């Protein structure tokens, strides 16, 4: 499970849970096939579709120097009816 960072709990992701779609942030270098393989192997479910998009990093100022955080990828994983994933641990900030 190196590629999956944590589950995302936003209004949209909670709404998508009703459609058997799960949202999580993944490593930006991971491919769809790798994530699909990890999810099917680790959770024992059948994935029928995956959507992903890249979110930009945010600007961070450290004194006079302007830096930024790294960009990351978010995946929306659709499971076959009858399958479900237990809730992943939410990232604490």
One Martini backbone bead per residue (centre of mass of N, CA, C, O) as a GRO file, in nm:
protein
   93
    1UNK     BB    1   0.055   0.064   0.017
    2UNK     BB    2   0.247   0.299  -0.096
    3UNK     BB    3   0.055   0.476  -0.294
    4UNK     BB    4  -0.144   0.518  -0.060
    5UNK     BB    5  -0.205   0.763   0.164
    6UNK     BB    6  -0.523   0.874   0.182
    7UNK     BB    7  -0.825   0.956   0.268
    8UNK     BB    8  -1.110   1.142   0.150
    9UNK     BB    9  -1.317   1.399   0.334
   10UNK     BB   10  -1.566   1.529   0.154
   11UNK     BB   11  -1.852   1.618   0.018
   12UNK     BB   12  -1.804   1.465  -0.246
   13UNK     BB   13  -1.698   1.191  -0.129
   14UNK     BB   14  -1.952   1.130   0.038
   15UNK     BB   15  -2.147   1.129  -0.203
   16UNK     BB   16  -1.991   0.893  -0.362
   17UNK     BB   17  -2.048   0.654  -0.165
   18UNK     BB   18  -2.339   0.595  -0.285
   19UNK     BB   19  -2.177   0.494  -0.569
   20UNK     BB   20  -1.921   0.326  -0.491
   21UNK     BB   21  -1.708   0.569  -0.430
   22UNK     BB   22  -1.357   0.625  -0.381
   23UNK     BB   23  -1.134   0.854  -0.207
   24UNK     BB   24  -0.779   0.926  -0.281
   25UNK     BB   25  -0.453   0.978  -0.207
   26UNK     BB   26  -0.162   0.966  -0.414
   27UNK     BB   27   0.102   0.908  -0.568
   28UNK     BB   28   0.221   1.085  -0.843
   29UNK     BB   29   0.380   0.820  -0.978
   30UNK     BB   30   0.130   0.663  -1.001
   31UNK     BB   31  -0.064   0.432  -1.152
   32UNK     BB   32  -0.360   0.291  -1.227
   33UNK     BB   33  -0.270  -0.008  -1.224
   34UNK     BB   34  -0.134  -0.004  -0.948
   35UNK     BB   35  -0.378   0.086  -0.778
   36UNK     BB   36  -0.567  -0.139  -0.862
   37UNK     BB   37  -0.393  -0.370  -0.757
   38UNK     BB   38  -0.377  -0.280  -0.459
   39UNK     BB   39  -0.682  -0.275  -0.398
   40UNK     BB   40  -0.751  -0.569  -0.479
   41UNK     BB   41  -0.541  -0.707  -0.290
   42UNK     BB   42  -0.596  -0.571  -0.007
   43UNK     BB   43  -0.938  -0.569  -0.012
   44UNK     BB   44  -1.091  -0.773  -0.209
   45UNK     BB   45  -1.179  -0.623  -0.479
   46UNK     BB   46  -1.369  -0.479  -0.758
   47UNK     BB   47  -1.258  -0.284  -1.021
   48UNK     BB   48  -1.418  -0.073  -1.283
   49UNK     BB   49  -1.307   0.228  -1.203
   50UNK     BB   50  -1.086   0.519  -1.284
   51UNK     BB   51  -1.012   0.840  -1.148
   52UNK     BB   52  -0.789   1.120  -1.225
   53UNK     BB   53  -0.611   1.396  -1.056
   54UNK     BB   54  -0.415   1.689  -1.045
   55UNK     BB   55  -0.284   1.867  -0.779
   56UNK     BB   56  -0.167   2.148  -0.675
   57UNK     BB   57   0.052   2.319  -0.519
   58UNK     BB   58   0.136   2.514  -0.243
   59UNK     BB   59   0.213   2.808  -0.113
   60UNK     BB   60   0.516   2.887   0.082
   61UNK     BB   61   0.634   3.082   0.348
   62UNK     BB   62   0.994   3.144   0.447
   63UNK     BB   63   1.003   3.432   0.491
   64UNK     BB   64   1.160   3.553   0.203
   65UNK     BB   65   1.086   3.269   0.106
   66UNK     BB   66   0.937   3.106  -0.170
   67UNK     BB   67   0.743   2.823  -0.163
   68UNK     BB   68   0.639   2.469  -0.205
   69UNK     BB   69   0.437   2.218  -0.253
   70UNK     BB   70   0.355   1.926  -0.360
   71UNK     BB   71   0.211   1.753  -0.580
   72UNK     BB   72  -0.098   1.561  -0.638
   73UNK     BB   73  -0.304   1.266  -0.643
   74UNK     BB   74  -0.645   1.186  -0.730
   75UNK     BB   75  -0.868   0.913  -0.659
   76UNK     BB   76  -1.149   0.750  -0.820
   77UNK     BB   77  -1.307   0.457  -0.700
   78UNK     BB   78  -1.486   0.200  -0.865
   79UNK     BB   79  -1.709  -0.041  -0.762
   80UNK     BB   80  -1.856  -0.319  -0.747
   81UNK     BB   81  -2.135  -0.441  -0.671
   82UNK     BB   82  -2.103  -0.551  -0.319
   83UNK     BB   83  -1.863  -0.375  -0.260
   84UNK     BB   84  -1.621  -0.272   0.003
   85UNK     BB   85  -1.452  -0.021   0.198
   86UNK     BB   86  -1.294   0.047   0.456
   87UNK     BB   87  -1.207   0.294   0.638
   88UNK     BB   88  -0.968   0.512   0.625
   89UNK     BB   89  -0.726   0.690   0.756
   90UNK     BB   90  -0.718   1.003   0.853
   91UNK     BB   91  -0.556   1.285   0.811
   92UNK     BB   92  -0.360   1.462   1.034
   93UNK     BB   93  -0.309   1.832   1.116
   0.00000   0.00000   0.00000
